Amino acid sequence: AAACGLIFAVSLGGLAACSKSTTDKVEDATASVVSDASAGISSIGADMDASKTQDFVTKAAIANMFEIKTSEQAVKTSKNADVLAFAKMMIKDHTAAGKKFETAAAATSGLTPPAALDDDHQKKLDDLAAKTGAAFDKAYVDIQQSAHADAVSLFDDYSKNGKDTALQTFATDTLPTLQAHKDKIDAFKE
């Protein structure tokens, strides 16, 4: 009976050793999977940050170009003194903002603003250019109201949540001017 007890104790010791070895391997494997997952999530987060920054660069550049081009069209077409004054202000302010934007975007490695309007904005510009008189003025004001609502939202979001310091500073510094433009153009319909 004593021999049986000794064999049983040795068997339990071997089982405990086997169990400990298996547990260590499982813990090591789990730690490895968790580490790999964390690295993968970190990489996805960095990719999402870069994607959000590129999205901001693209949208901000197009918005700025669009507001300048529609305002240049207003200077050529409109006879309304208020529309002309607003359009000239847009050209001046957005040209200055565009230069600051280029500086901020240049500080961001690998991101390039588009050189031309996207198809949607080009179509809106073409449609605006086909109008004259009061129809032109109304369309221009509508476009500027919509464009500034979008721009204020875009810049507000990036100023709060952007990950690129130079662009975030640009967004924060530019936001009050965009809001002032929005307030001024919104007053056209009141």
C-alpha positions in Angstrom: 0.0 0.0 0.0 2.9 2.3 0.8 4.4 1.6 -2.6 1.1 2.4 -4.3 0.9 5.7 -2.3 4.5 6.5 -3.5 3.6 5.7 -7.2 0.4 7.8 -6.8 2.4 10.7 -5.3 5.0 10.5 -8.1 2.2 10.4 -10.6 0.6 13.5 -9.1 4.0 15.3 -9.0 4.5 14.4 -12.7 0.9 15.6 -13.5 1.6 18.8 -11.6 4.8 19.4 -13.5 3.0 18.7 -16.8 0.2 20.9 -15.8 2.6 23.7 -14.8 4.5 23.4 -18.0 1.3 23.6 -20.1 0.1 26.5 -18.1 3.3 28.4 -18.7 3.1 27.7 -22.4 -0.5 28.9 -22.5 0.3 32.0 -20.5 3.3 32.8 -22.9 1.1 32.2 -25.9 -1.6 34.4 -24.5 0.9 37.2 -23.7 2.2 36.9 -27.2 -1.2 37.2 -28.8 -2.2 40.1 -26.6 1.1 41.9 -27.5 0.6 41.3 -31.2 -3.0 42.5 -31.0 -1.9 45.6 -29.1 0.7 46.3 -31.8 -1.9 45.7 -34.5 -4.4 48.0 -32.8 -1.7 50.7 -32.4 -0.9 50.4 -36.1 -4.6 50.7 -37.1 -4.9 53.7 -34.8 -1.9 55.4 -36.5 -3.4 54.5 -40.0 -6.7 56.0 -38.9 -5.0 59.2 -37.7 -3.1 59.5 -41.0 -6.3 58.9 -42.9 -8.2 61.5 -40.9 -5.4 64.0 -41.4 -5.3 63.3 -45.2 -9.1 63.7 -45.2 -8.8 67.1 -43.5 -6.0 68.2 -45.9 -8.1 67.2 -48.9 -11.4 68.7 -47.7 -9.8 71.9 -46.4 -7.9 72.5 -49.7 -11.0 71.9 -51.8 -13.1 74.1 -49.6 -10.6 77.0 -49.8 -10.2 76.7 -53.6 -14.0 76.5 -54.0 -14.7 79.6 -51.9 -12.0 81.6 -53.8 -13.2 80.4 -57.3 -16.9 81.0 -56.6 -16.0 84.4 -55.2 -13.9 85.3 -58.3 -16.9 84.4 -60.4 -19.1 86.7 -58.2 -16.7 89.6 -58.8 -17.0 89.0 -62.5 -20.8 88.5 -62.6 -22.6 90.2 -59.7 -23.9 93.7 -59.7 -25.0 93.5 -56.0 -22.8 95.7 -53.8 -23.2 93.4 -50.8 -22.4 90.3 -52.8 -19.3 92.0 -54.3 -18.0 93.2 -50.9 -18.4 89.7 -49.5 -16.8 88.1 -52.5 -13.8 90.4 -52.4 -13.4 89.6 -48.7 -13.6 85.9 -49.4 -10.8 86.2 -52.0 -8.6 88.2 -49.7 -9.2 86.1 -46.6 -9.1 82.7 -48.3 -6.0 83.5 -50.3 -4.2 84.4 -47.0 -5.6 81.2 -45.3 -4.5 79.2 -48.3 -0.9 80.3 -47.8 -1.0 79.4 -44.1 -2.6 76.1 -45.0 0.2 75.3 -47.5 2.8 76.0 -44.7 1.0 73.7 -42.2 0.5 71.0 -44.8 4.1 71.1 -45.9 5.1 70.4 -42.2 3.1 67.2 -42.5 5.2 64.5 -44.1 3.6 62.7 -47.0 0.4 64.6 -47.3 -0.4 66.6 -50.4 -3.4 68.9 -50.9 -5.2 68.4 -54.2 -4.4 70.9 -56.9 -7.9 71.1 -58.4 -11.5 70.9 -57.3 -13.2 67.5 -57.1 -16.0 66.8 -59.6 -18.8 67.8 -57.2 -17.4 71.2 -56.5 -16.4 71.8 -60.1 -20.0 71.1 -61.2 -21.3 73.5 -58.6 -18.9 76.2 -59.9 -19.9 75.5 -63.5 -23.6 75.7 -62.6 -22.9 79.0 -60.8 -21.0 80.5 -63.8 -24.0 79.8 -66.0 -26.3 82.1 -63.9 -26.7 85.9 -64.1 -28.4 88.7 -62.2 -30.5 87.9 -59.1 -30.3 84.1 -59.8 -26.5 84.3 -59.7 -26.6 86.3 -56.4 -29.0 83.9 -54.8 -27.0 80.8 -55.9 -23.7 82.4 -54.8 -25.1 83.2 -51.3 -26.6 79.7 -51.1 -23.2 78.1 -52.0 -21.3 80.3 -49.6 -23.7 79.5 -46.7 -23.4 75.7 -47.4 -19.6 75.9 -47.9 -19.1 77.8 -44.7 -21.3 75.6 -42.6 -19.3 72.6 -43.9 -16.0 74.4 -43.3 -16.8 75.5 -39.8 -17.8 71.9 -38.9 -14.6 70.5 -40.6 -12.3 72.9 -38.9 -14.0 72.7 -35.5 -13.7 68.9 -35.5 -10.0 69.0 -36.6 -9.1 71.7 -34.1 -10.5 69.4 -31.3 -9.6 66.0 -32.6 -6.8 66.4 -35.1 -3.5 64.5 -34.5 -1.2 66.6 -36.6 0.0 69.6 -34.5 0.7 72.0 -37.4 -2.7 71.4 -39.0 -4.5 71.4 -35.7 -3.0 74.8 -34.9 -4.0 76.0 -38.4 -7.6 74.7 -37.9 -7.8 76.4 -34.5 -6.4 79.7 -35.7 -8.6 79.7 -38.9 -11.9 78.7 -37.3 -12.9 82.2 -35.9 -12.5 83.7 -39.4 -14.6 81.0 -41.0 -17.2 81.5 -38.3 -17.3 85.2 -39.0 -17.7 84.5 -42.7 -20.5 82.1 -41.9 -22.3 84.6 -39.7 -21.9 87.4 -42.3 -23.2 85.2 -45.2 -26.0 83.8 -43.1 -27.2 87.4 -42.5 -27.9 87.8 -46.2 -31.1 85.8 -45.9 -32.4 87.4 -42.8 
